[in-house]
Amino acid sequence: MQSGKSDSFKKLSKKLILDLQNGYELEKIKRVITSELITTYGISVNENDVEEITELVYSWYDK
């Protein structure tokens, strides 16, 4: 598994925040998270885990 660099986390955070500000739906956010976990961090993802992560991010932003 690749280790994530601080810049990678910042890049993902900025992308998610911009996407949320632009009103992207949960499905789009889920695709972004899945893509980043696989391509940037080399993490194999489970559909249920990604769904849970997406819900957490979405609810965090919605507060």
Secondary structure, DSSP 8 states (H G I E B T S, - for coil): -----HHHHHHHHHHHHHHHHTT--HHHHHHHHHHHHHHTT-----HHHHHHHHHHHHHHHH-
